[in-house]
Amino acid sequence: MLLLWALAFVCLLTFKDFIIRLWHYQMIPVLPRLQLLGQHRECAALRGNGWGRKHSTVNYVFRHSYEMLYNYHLKVMDEMKKRGYCPNPSWMEYTYRGQSAAPVSLAITPRQNIDNMYTEHDERYLTSCLKNLVLKIKNAPLNKYSYQEKNCFLSYALLKGIQ
């Protein structure tokens, strides 16, 4: 147990600048199920009443337009659909912010599926995200991730030079 606490502390020190709430957008197609569904919840929270609320791990999101978060969320939901999940179709609407938040006033026509995501999602951020998730997967209980999920993600990380 002490070893687990020590490992968690080392991980926190290693990734203190990169406590991940939004995974690098290039990782979305290979995220394990838990992280993919977590991204959907995170995006929904940020698009809803969380929009503009300061939090050290996602402040960069608010330096960009709501449209960029919307596009990131679309990428997450597209991947969910590919895997057989059915996200609430309301989230596909640009103006929707959840059941308790007022809709976004539509001053623009949103551009869907733009490729250039957050400027903060650079190679350094990708490397940090990959290292973070590799540690999570390698230290997870045996049944937390399926063999296929582990193999898919760890193979991707290995291709990117992360072991």
QUINORSUL-V214191 format. One record per run of one state. SS is the DSSP state (alpha for helix, beta for strand, coil for the rest). FROM is the first residue (numbers start at 1). TO is the last residue. If there is no record, write none. Layout:
# QUINORSUL-V214191
SS,FROM,TO / SS,FROM,TO
This chain:
# QUINORSUL-V214191
coil,1,1 / alpha,2,14 / coil,15,24 / alpha,25,30 / coil,31,32 / alpha,33,47 / coil,48,58 / alpha,59,62 / coil,63,65 / alpha,66,82 / coil,83,88 / alpha,89,92 / coil,93,122 / alpha,123,138 / coil,139,146 / alpha,147,159 / coil,160,163
